[in-house]
Each structure stands twice: as C-alpha cells, then as structure tokens.
Amino acid sequence: MSSNAHVPVLLGPVLEGLDIKNDGVYVDGTFGRGGHSNAILQRLGDSGRLLAIDRDPQAIAAADSALTEDPRFELQRGEIEQLGRCIEEKGLTGRVDGLLFDLGVSSPQLDEAERGFSFLRDGPLDMRMDPESGTSAREWLQTVEERELRHVLQRYGEESQASRIARAVVRARNEQPLETTAQLAGVVASVVPAHTRKTHPATKTFQAIRIFINRELEQLQQVLEDSIDMLAPGGRLCVISFHSLEDRIVKRFMREQSREPEQYRGMPTIPEEYRPKMRLVGKAITATSEEVADNVRARSARLRIAERQ
C-alpha cells in the first residue's frame, strides 16, 4: 500500500473500546483525516453526537462533506489542551461517553514534504502541526543554544548521541542556515553512523524537535487530566500512542487514576474524594500482523483504555 492516509489505526479495537451507545456523546480529539470519526458516526443513532477537534487547518479543510454535513457531527479547529474548556462551553462536562486520542503525526502530514515532518522527503524545515501559528523548527534551530538542543534531543528523542548531534547542528547552522529537512538529516547522519542504527540516524532527532515544537507531551498531560471531568460515569477513554514517551504518560495516568492513594489502600472505607476515578479496561492493545501488513503506521501503535467510575 503506497499511502496510509485514510487508514485509521486499530479501528476495530477502538470501536470496541469506546463501547459506543446508540444515543451517546463522543469526542475525537485528534480528527486527522476522519477515519475514526467516520466509523464512530456510523455506529451512532439519530440522537447520537460526535464532536471532533484538530489543530491542523489542512485536516479541517480536507474533511469529507459526508461528515461535515451530518447534523450529528461537529468539527472545529483547536488544540487538545483546550478540549476541556470546549466541552464546558458546550455544556457537555460530565456527559461524554467516549474520548479518543490518536497521537502523533498523521500519514498525510508525513507524506507532504512542505510540512517538514519527514526526513525521507526534502521540504521546508517546519514541523508545526498548525503551520499558521507558533515557531517553526527552522526558526528555533537558528537561535537555540547547544545546551538546550542537547536537552531536547535527550528528553523528547531519548537520543544517546544528543551531545554530538547538538554540537554538529550548531556548527552547521553557523556556517549556513538550516532551511530544509534534508539539510538537518544530513547533519545528523554525518555524526551518527548509519550502521549503529536500525532506523535512519535522524529518526530520533526529528521526533524530539517535532514533539518540542508542538508541545505534544504537555498537551497530552493536560487533556488526560481534563478527561476526568469530561467523561460521564461509565465513559471510556481510548488513547493510541506511537512511542514510549507518550505511552508512559498514558500508562502512568491511567494506573494512578485507577488506584486509591497509598495511605488508603486496603482500608474498608475510603472517602469519596480519594476513591479511584477510573478503572483499567484490559491491557495495552497492539496491531495484528495483518493490520501492520496493510498499514505500516500501525506497527508501533499501542492502545490503552480506561473507564470513568
């Protein structure tokens, strides 16, 4: 398959995990190209409702008219960290039956060279999920200090060669501005031998800079905390992550919310405010070999599910 642009990852497990009710209220917090939203909508009855949000204006513009013209569906542009406020403004706090987050970069974003997400396609060094706001990777790399760049590569890319790469990037940009993805990938490859990696030497560098530029982990942490108030009793939270940093945040959040504080564990009665707010639904789910064969993006996907108590 040449493109995975319209293939929603782990679709079956997501639909099962959301436990969709005919008349329920659902939120797709990362609309992308609408694959998950379309499947959710097909399972809703006439009185069901689906709200979707995405920060990428191109994702909003590319939405299928069959979705946008459906009276049960509403799509709006925004950051996921703003979702709690959005839900409150719509009077849906504590009424959401299912929340879905499909994290990371969408296939169309990777496929479009001008977005600057992929080192496999030469394009402007941008990496912003919303190219109309914020600081691009190119702008940031022109002024960032070597020490800060090293920290970003270590924290968000878990890059063992962070010091060497940061030094090389600063040296290269002082000679010539880094304008394209190919330039950055070339700088990284020049100091990280390909034979030491199973993937492209620049993989972790691009991941780290993208996560930092878009504040992905901070936004994820915020929306997870807000999900407690958004969900109705019995409402499901489904999160698909694609790398260990995201998955650790999701796993830790769900585990903490499914346990009472340590001082109350094992006690016969626990004050209401200290009782677990969620319960775990099964273990982490990964894609089958058949799905990976059809959609390579699913290879690293991991779905975790929790239910509001």
Secondary structure by P-SEA (a helix, b strand, c coil): cccccccccaaaaaaaaaccccbbbbbcccccccaaaaaaaaaccccbbbbbbbccaaaaaaccccccccccbbbbbccccaaaaaaaaacccccccbbbbbccccccccccccccccccccccccccccccccccaaaaaacccaaaaaaaaaacccccaaaaaaaaaaaaaaacccccaaaaaaaaaacccccccccccaaaaaaaaaaaaaaaaaaaaaaaaaccccccccbbbbbbbccaaaaaaaaaaaaaaacccccccccccccccccccbbbcccbbbbcaaaaaaccccccbbbbbbbcc
